Amino acid sequence: CKLLKPYFKGFNLILGGYSMNIQEYVNKQYGGKPDWFVDEVDSYYHKNRINEILNVKEYLAGKHKILNRQVEEWQGKKYFPRIIILNYAKTILNFSTSYLLSNPITITGNEDAVSKLKRIYKNGKYNRVDFDILDKLQKFGNVFEYPYLDNGVIKSKIIDPADGYAVYSEDDNSYIAFIEHYTINGISYYIVFYHDAVEKYSDEGGSIHLINRWSNISGLPIHYHNLNELDSNFGVSDLDDWVNIIDNMEDLLSKFSDTVYKHHTPLAVSVGSNLTSGGVNSNLIGQGLNLELDSDFKFESPDLNENAVKMLYDTLRQALLDISNVPAVSLNSQDVSNLSEVSIKLLFSLSELRAGLNSKYMREGIEKRFEVFRRILELQGEYINDEDMESVSIVFTTARPMNEKDIIDNLKTLRDIGGISVESMIEQNPLVNDKVVEMERLKEDINIE
């Protein structure tokens, strides 16, 4: 019970029943069973989904396919094959997350509404929360966020995708409930979220029983997910698109290393009369052999076409960069110098496309988060009306390298000919992170003068 007590501190118990949608779902799917959530968690659909998430976690922890290589017999001895693991997956995921969110998001719109939302962002350290959400969203395709009030401060709990079970109705595909399920020391816990209440259950003692119930001011946890062609409710890991390429790269390097160390051991070949009994002394160093006329002695080894291996590896690596939308220059695969702003944009065009998709998924969840913020603020006596809330928007600033001098020169030229407003110029200024604050400072400078 200690896990969730601070999330609902200061709010009275609500003894309302299920909403009509969830009650109909429970009646239809589980015959109205009070512990319906146990069967929901154990369903094949959710088990298969959770297993995929666990597989991704194991892969990121270093359990790659190449580790399944078996011990071999060679020249009567056991040979442990070379195993080379490439952690490209972490590098690519970290790059995509940092590319979009290394610069904190900017909230724009009505000054009063923006001021309140920015205060919540600062106190709740939401820039870190956004980073963690996008990180898990790319790794697992899904992540769940539950905003709560802790001693007057709005914070958010990120629920592990492996513990999260969003429940959608079959009729209209609406989001009707959420289950957080985890096991500690052999005891299973179920935290069931409804629109107006949260209930916590446990099977400690051998049977499912209610531990506690709280009122729910935040609604259901916010479900962030990316696009999945086979399932409109749950996303899919970005790794699925390119992890097989990394597997082939690891396989190629590992087997090529075996070729060098095992199959390229030189073989002594003598031509002509046999050497004296006993053959060649294995400790022969710095000495020579005396051979009869027309005899020969040499070491033979198979030829190795390293150019073919290099070409195959480079092809796989380039395919990995293309599919993951990572520019080659970011992974030291391309030399650049003295690039114009246009050239930089072309180099990072695929990264910008990926960032655009990620920002879409993030924006959908953040907009729902703002509605929760608004609801909690009303409980605290602060209000944001509909018109002010509709004016609020989110701006993402990617970490694309830029030629700042070219941009500033272009802004200056536009301003000199009256082709751009001061506010728009500040928005496009690469040296300004917060347009609202900068505008206020400019007004203060004018008043001082």
C-alpha positions as CSV (number, residue, x, y, z in Angstrom):
1,C,0.0,0.0,0.0
2,K,3.0,2.3,0.5
3,L,3.6,2.4,-3.2
4,L,0.5,4.4,-4.1
5,K,-0.4,6.3,-0.9
6,P,1.4,9.5,-1.8
7,Y,-0.3,9.6,-5.2
8,F,-3.8,10.2,-3.7
9,K,-2.9,11.9,-0.4
10,G,-5.5,14.4,0.8
11,F,-8.4,13.0,-1.2
12,N,-11.5,11.2,0.2
13,L,-12.5,7.7,-0.7
14,I,-15.0,7.3,-3.6
15,L,-17.2,4.3,-3.3
16,G,-18.7,4.5,-6.7
17,G,-19.0,1.4,-8.9
18,Y,-17.6,0.7,-12.3
19,S,-18.5,3.0,-15.2
20,M,-21.1,1.5,-17.6
21,N,-18.5,0.8,-20.2
22,I,-16.2,-1.2,-18.0
23,Q,-19.1,-3.0,-16.3
24,E,-20.5,-4.1,-19.7
25,Y,-17.0,-5.3,-20.7
26,V,-16.6,-7.3,-17.5
27,N,-20.0,-8.8,-17.8
28,K,-19.4,-9.8,-21.4
29,Q,-15.9,-11.1,-21.2
30,Y,-15.7,-12.5,-17.7
31,G,-19.3,-13.1,-16.6
32,G,-19.1,-10.2,-14.1
33,K,-16.3,-11.7,-12.0
34,P,-15.1,-9.3,-9.2
35,D,-11.5,-10.4,-9.9
36,W,-11.9,-10.0,-13.7
37,F,-8.5,-8.2,-13.9
38,V,-6.7,-11.5,-13.1
39,D,-8.1,-13.2,-16.2
40,E,-7.4,-10.0,-18.3
41,V,-3.8,-10.0,-17.3
42,D,-3.5,-13.8,-18.1
43,S,-5.1,-13.5,-21.5
44,Y,-3.1,-14.7,-24.5
45,Y,-3.2,-11.3,-26.1
46,H,-1.5,-9.5,-23.2
47,K,0.9,-12.4,-22.4
48,N,2.2,-12.3,-26.0
49,R,2.5,-8.6,-25.9
50,I,4.4,-8.6,-22.6
51,N,6.7,-11.4,-23.8
52,E,7.7,-9.2,-26.7
53,I,8.6,-6.4,-24.3
54,L,10.6,-8.7,-22.1
55,N,12.5,-9.9,-25.2
56,V,13.4,-6.3,-26.1
57,K,14.6,-5.8,-22.5
58,E,16.8,-8.9,-22.7
59,Y,18.3,-7.8,-26.0
60,L,19.1,-4.3,-24.6
61,A,20.7,-6.0,-21.6
62,G,23.1,-7.8,-23.9
63,K,21.3,-11.1,-24.7
64,H,21.9,-11.2,-28.4
65,K,21.2,-14.0,-30.9
66,I,25.0,-14.4,-31.5
67,L,25.3,-15.8,-27.9
68,N,23.5,-18.9,-29.0
69,R,26.6,-20.1,-31.0
70,Q,27.6,-23.6,-29.9
71,V,30.9,-25.0,-28.8
72,E,32.6,-26.8,-31.7
73,E,35.1,-29.7,-32.0
74,W,38.3,-28.8,-33.9
75,Q,41.4,-31.1,-34.2
76,G,40.1,-33.2,-31.4
77,K,39.7,-30.3,-29.0
78,K,36.7,-28.1,-27.9
79,Y,36.7,-24.7,-29.6
80,F,34.7,-21.8,-28.2
81,P,33.8,-19.6,-31.2
82,R,34.3,-15.9,-31.2
83,I,31.3,-13.9,-30.1
84,I,31.2,-10.2,-31.0
85,I,28.3,-8.1,-29.7
86,L,27.5,-4.7,-31.2
87,N,25.5,-2.4,-29.0
88,Y,24.3,-0.3,-31.9
89,A,20.7,-0.5,-30.7
90,K,21.4,1.6,-27.6
91,T,23.4,4.1,-29.6
92,I,20.6,4.5,-32.2
93,L,17.8,4.8,-29.6
94,N,19.8,7.3,-27.5
95,F,20.5,9.3,-30.6
96,S,16.8,9.5,-31.6
97,T,15.6,10.4,-28.1
98,S,18.3,13.1,-27.6
99,Y,17.8,14.5,-31.1
100,L,14.2,15.4,-30.3
101,L,14.4,16.2,-26.5
102,S,17.9,17.3,-25.7
103,N,16.4,20.8,-26.0
104,P,13.4,21.1,-23.6
105,I,10.1,21.6,-25.2
106,T,8.7,25.1,-25.4
107,I,5.1,25.8,-24.3
108,T,3.5,28.7,-26.1
109,G,0.1,30.4,-26.1
110,N,-1.9,32.5,-23.6
111,E,0.6,34.1,-21.1
112,D,-1.4,33.2,-18.0
113,A,-2.0,29.6,-19.1
114,V,1.6,29.1,-20.2
115,S,2.9,30.5,-16.9
116,K,0.9,28.0,-14.9
117,L,1.8,25.0,-17.1
118,K,5.5,26.0,-17.0
119,R,5.4,26.2,-13.2
120,I,4.1,22.7,-13.1
121,Y,6.8,21.5,-15.6
122,K,9.5,23.0,-13.5
123,N,8.3,21.8,-10.1
124,G,7.5,18.3,-11.4
125,K,10.8,18.1,-13.4
126,Y,8.7,17.2,-16.5
127,N,11.6,17.7,-18.9
128,R,13.2,14.5,-17.5
129,V,9.8,12.8,-17.6
130,D,9.4,13.6,-21.3
131,F,12.9,12.2,-22.0
132,D,12.1,8.9,-20.1
133,I,8.8,8.6,-21.9
134,L,10.3,8.9,-25.4
135,D,13.1,6.5,-24.4
136,K,10.6,3.8,-23.4
137,L,8.2,4.6,-26.3
138,Q,11.0,3.9,-28.8
139,K,12.2,0.8,-27.0
140,F,8.9,-0.9,-26.4
141,G,6.3,1.0,-28.5
142,N,4.2,1.8,-25.4
143,V,4.5,3.7,-22.1
144,F,2.1,4.8,-19.5
145,E,2.1,8.0,-17.5
146,Y,0.0,8.7,-14.4
147,P,0.0,12.3,-13.1
148,Y,-0.7,12.7,-9.4
149,L,-0.7,15.2,-6.6
150,D,2.0,14.9,-3.9
151,N,1.9,17.4,-1.1
152,G,0.5,20.1,-3.5
153,V,3.1,19.4,-6.2
154,I,1.9,17.8,-9.5
155,K,4.2,14.9,-10.5
156,S,4.0,11.9,-12.8
157,K,4.7,8.2,-12.4
158,I,5.9,6.3,-15.4
159,I,4.5,2.8,-15.4
160,D,6.8,0.1,-16.8
161,P,5.3,-1.1,-20.1
162,A,5.9,-4.7,-18.9
163,D,3.6,-4.0,-16.0
164,G,0.9,-2.1,-17.9
165,Y,-2.3,-3.5,-19.3
166,A,-4.6,-0.9,-21.0
167,V,-8.1,-2.2,-21.4
168,Y,-10.1,-1.2,-24.5
169,S,-13.7,-2.0,-25.3
170,E,-14.5,-4.2,-28.2
171,D,-17.5,-2.1,-29.3
172,D,-16.1,1.3,-29.9
173,N,-12.4,0.7,-29.1
174,S,-12.5,3.2,-26.2
175,Y,-10.0,3.2,-23.3
176,I,-12.1,2.0,-20.3
177,A,-9.7,0.8,-17.6
178,F,-6.0,0.1,-16.8
179,I,-4.2,-2.5,-14.8
180,E,-0.8,-2.4,-13.3
181,H,0.4,-5.9,-12.4
182,Y,3.7,-6.9,-10.8
183,T,5.1,-9.6,-8.6
184,I,7.3,-9.2,-5.5
185,N,8.7,-12.2,-3.5
186,G,6.1,-14.5,-5.1
187,I,3.2,-12.2,-4.2
188,S,1.1,-10.7,-7.1
189,Y,-0.2,-7.2,-6.9
190,Y,-2.9,-5.7,-9.1
191,I,-3.6,-1.9,-9.2
192,V,-6.8,-1.4,-11.2
193,F,-7.5,2.2,-12.5
194,Y,-11.0,3.3,-13.3
195,H,-12.1,6.8,-14.3
196,D,-13.1,7.7,-10.8
197,A,-11.3,5.3,-8.5
198,V,-8.2,3.2,-8.1
199,E,-8.2,-0.2,-6.3
200,K,-5.3,-2.3,-5.2
201,Y,-5.5,-6.0,-4.8
202,S,-3.1,-8.8,-3.7
203,D,-3.0,-12.6,-3.7
204,E,-1.0,-12.7,-0.4
205,G,-2.4,-15.6,1.6
206,G,-3.6,-17.5,-1.4
207,S,-6.6,-15.6,-2.5
208,I,-7.3,-12.3,-4.3
209,H,-8.4,-9.6,-1.8
210,L,-8.8,-5.8,-1.8
211,I,-6.0,-3.9,0.0
212,N,-7.2,-0.3,-0.5
213,R,-9.2,2.0,-2.7
214,W,-8.6,5.7,-3.5
215,S,-10.4,8.4,-5.4
216,N,-8.9,9.2,-8.8
217,I,-8.6,12.8,-9.8
218,S,-6.4,12.1,-12.8
219,G,-8.4,9.6,-14.8
220,L,-6.8,6.7,-16.5
221,P,-3.0,6.6,-17.1
222,I,-2.0,8.3,-20.3
223,H,-1.2,5.8,-22.9
224,Y,1.6,6.8,-25.3
225,H,2.1,4.5,-28.3
226,N,3.5,4.6,-31.8
227,L,2.0,3.3,-35.0
228,N,1.5,-0.4,-35.3
229,E,0.0,-1.7,-38.6
230,L,-1.4,-4.8,-36.9
231,D,-2.8,-3.3,-33.7
232,S,-4.4,0.2,-33.4
233,N,-4.3,0.1,-29.6
234,F,-0.7,-0.8,-28.8
235,G,2.6,0.2,-30.5
236,V,5.6,-1.8,-31.6
237,S,9.3,-1.5,-30.7
238,D,11.5,0.5,-33.1
239,L,14.0,-2.3,-32.8
240,D,11.8,-4.6,-34.8
241,D,12.7,-2.7,-37.9
242,W,16.4,-3.1,-37.8
243,V,17.6,-5.5,-35.1
244,N,17.9,-8.4,-37.6
245,I,20.5,-6.2,-39.5
246,I,22.6,-6.0,-36.3
247,D,22.3,-9.7,-35.8
248,N,23.8,-10.3,-39.3
249,M,26.6,-7.8,-38.6
250,E,27.5,-9.6,-35.4
251,D,27.3,-13.0,-37.2
252,L,29.5,-11.8,-40.0
253,L,32.2,-10.3,-37.7
254,S,32.2,-13.3,-35.3
255,K,32.5,-15.9,-38.1
256,F,35.2,-13.8,-39.9
257,S,37.2,-13.7,-36.7
258,D,36.9,-17.5,-36.4
259,T,38.2,-17.8,-40.0
260,V,41.3,-15.7,-39.1
261,Y,42.1,-17.6,-35.9
262,K,41.0,-21.1,-36.8
263,H,41.0,-21.7,-40.5
264,H,44.1,-19.6,-41.3
265,T,46.6,-21.6,-39.2
266,P,49.4,-22.2,-41.7
267,L,50.0,-25.8,-42.7
268,A,53.6,-27.1,-43.2
269,V,54.1,-28.6,-46.6
270,S,57.3,-30.3,-47.8
271,V,58.0,-31.2,-51.4
272,G,60.5,-33.9,-52.3
273,S,62.3,-36.3,-50.0
274,N,60.8,-36.9,-46.6
275,L,62.4,-35.1,-43.7
276,T,64.2,-37.1,-41.0
277,S,62.0,-39.1,-38.7
278,G,60.1,-36.9,-36.2
279,G,59.2,-34.2,-38.7
280,V,59.8,-30.6,-38.0
281,N,60.7,-29.6,-34.5
282,S,57.8,-27.5,-33.1
283,N,60.3,-25.4,-31.1
284,L,62.3,-24.5,-34.2
285,I,63.1,-20.8,-33.9
286,G,65.9,-18.9,-35.6
287,Q,67.2,-22.1,-37.3
288,G,67.1,-23.4,-40.8
289,L,66.4,-26.7,-42.6
290,N,68.7,-28.5,-44.9
291,L,66.8,-30.0,-47.8
292,E,68.0,-32.3,-50.6
293,L,68.2,-31.1,-54.2
294,D,64.8,-30.4,-55.8
295,S,63.1,-30.4,-52.4
296,D,61.0,-27.6,-51.0
297,F,59.4,-26.6,-47.7
298,K,56.8,-23.9,-47.2
299,F,53.7,-22.9,-45.2
300,E,50.3,-22.9,-46.9
301,S,47.2,-21.1,-45.8
302,P,43.8,-20.5,-47.5
303,D,43.2,-17.3,-49.3
304,L,40.9,-14.7,-47.6
305,N,38.9,-12.2,-49.5
306,E,38.7,-9.5,-46.9
307,N,37.3,-7.0,-49.5
308,A,34.2,-9.1,-49.9
309,V,33.7,-9.2,-46.1
310,K,34.3,-5.4,-45.8
311,M,31.8,-4.7,-48.6
312,L,29.1,-6.9,-47.0
313,Y,29.7,-5.4,-43.6
314,D,29.6,-1.8,-44.9
315,T,26.4,-2.6,-46.8
316,L,24.7,-3.9,-43.7
317,R,25.9,-0.9,-41.7
318,Q,24.6,1.5,-44.2
319,A,21.2,-0.3,-44.3
320,L,21.1,0.0,-40.5
321,L,21.7,3.7,-40.7
322,D,19.1,4.2,-43.4
323,I,16.3,2.2,-41.7
324,S,17.0,3.7,-38.3
325,N,17.1,7.2,-39.7
326,V,20.5,8.0,-38.2
327,P,22.8,10.1,-40.4
328,A,26.2,8.5,-41.1
329,V,28.0,11.6,-39.9
330,S,26.6,11.0,-36.4
331,L,28.3,7.6,-36.1
332,N,31.6,8.7,-37.6
333,S,30.9,7.1,-40.9
334,Q,31.2,10.2,-43.0
335,D,33.7,13.1,-43.0
336,V,32.3,16.6,-43.3
337,S,33.6,20.1,-43.2
338,N,32.4,23.6,-44.1
339,L,28.8,22.7,-44.6
340,S,26.1,25.2,-45.5
341,E,22.8,25.3,-43.7
342,V,21.2,23.6,-46.7
343,S,23.7,20.8,-46.7
344,I,23.2,20.2,-42.9
345,K,19.5,19.9,-43.5
346,L,20.0,17.3,-46.2
347,L,22.3,15.3,-44.0
348,F,19.8,15.2,-41.2
349,S,16.6,15.0,-43.3
350,L,15.8,11.4,-42.3
351,S,16.4,12.3,-38.6
352,E,14.0,15.2,-39.0
353,L,11.4,12.8,-40.4
354,R,11.9,10.4,-37.5
355,A,11.7,13.3,-35.0
356,G,8.5,14.5,-36.6
357,L,6.9,11.1,-36.0
358,N,8.1,11.0,-32.4
359,S,6.9,14.5,-31.7
360,K,3.5,13.5,-33.0
361,Y,3.3,10.6,-30.5
362,M,4.6,12.7,-27.7
363,R,2.3,15.7,-28.5
364,E,-0.8,13.4,-28.3
365,G,0.1,12.3,-24.8
366,I,1.3,15.7,-23.6
367,E,-2.0,17.4,-24.7
368,K,-3.9,14.8,-22.5
369,R,-1.4,15.5,-19.7
370,F,-2.3,19.3,-19.9
371,E,-6.0,18.4,-19.5
372,V,-5.1,16.5,-16.3
373,F,-3.0,19.5,-15.1
374,R,-6.0,21.8,-15.8
375,R,-8.3,19.5,-13.8
376,I,-5.9,19.3,-10.8
377,L,-5.4,23.1,-10.9
378,E,-9.2,23.6,-10.6
379,L,-9.2,21.5,-7.5
380,Q,-6.5,23.8,-6.1
381,G,-8.5,26.9,-6.9
382,E,-6.7,27.9,-10.1
383,Y,-8.6,28.0,-13.4
384,I,-7.7,28.0,-17.1
385,N,-10.6,28.8,-19.3
386,D,-11.3,26.9,-22.6
387,E,-10.1,29.7,-24.9
388,D,-6.8,30.1,-23.1
389,M,-6.3,26.3,-23.0
390,E,-6.9,26.0,-26.8
391,S,-4.2,28.6,-27.4
392,V,-1.6,26.5,-25.8
393,S,0.7,24.6,-28.1
394,I,4.0,22.6,-27.9
395,V,7.1,23.4,-29.8
396,F,9.9,20.8,-30.2
397,T,13.4,22.0,-31.1
398,T,15.6,19.3,-32.5
399,A,19.3,19.0,-31.9
400,R,20.1,19.3,-35.6
401,P,23.5,21.1,-36.0
402,M,23.0,24.5,-37.6
403,N,25.0,27.3,-39.1
404,E,23.9,29.9,-36.6
405,K,25.7,32.8,-38.4
406,D,23.7,32.1,-41.6
407,I,20.4,32.0,-39.8
408,I,21.1,35.2,-37.8
409,D,22.2,37.0,-41.0
410,N,19.0,36.0,-42.8
411,L,16.9,37.1,-39.9
412,K,18.6,40.5,-39.8
413,T,18.1,40.9,-43.6
414,L,14.4,40.1,-43.3
415,R,14.0,42.5,-40.3
416,D,15.8,45.3,-42.2
417,I,13.3,45.0,-45.1
418,G,10.3,44.7,-42.8
419,G,9.7,41.1,-43.9
420,I,9.4,39.6,-40.4
421,S,8.1,40.7,-37.0
422,V,10.2,40.9,-33.9
423,E,8.3,38.1,-32.3
424,S,8.8,35.8,-35.3
425,M,12.5,36.7,-35.4
426,I,12.9,35.8,-31.8
427,E,11.2,32.4,-32.4
428,Q,13.6,31.6,-35.2
429,N,16.7,32.9,-33.3
430,P,18.9,29.8,-32.5
431,L,20.3,31.7,-29.5
432,V,16.9,32.1,-27.8
433,N,15.3,29.1,-26.0
434,D,12.2,30.8,-24.5
435,K,10.4,33.3,-26.7
436,V,8.0,34.5,-24.0
437,V,10.7,35.4,-21.5
438,E,12.8,37.0,-24.2
439,M,9.9,39.2,-25.3
440,E,9.4,40.3,-21.7
441,R,13.1,41.2,-21.3
442,L,13.0,43.2,-24.5
443,K,10.0,45.2,-23.2
444,E,11.9,45.9,-20.0
445,D,14.9,47.1,-22.0
446,I,12.7,49.5,-24.0
447,N,11.2,50.9,-20.8
448,I,14.6,51.4,-19.2
449,E,15.8,53.3,-22.2
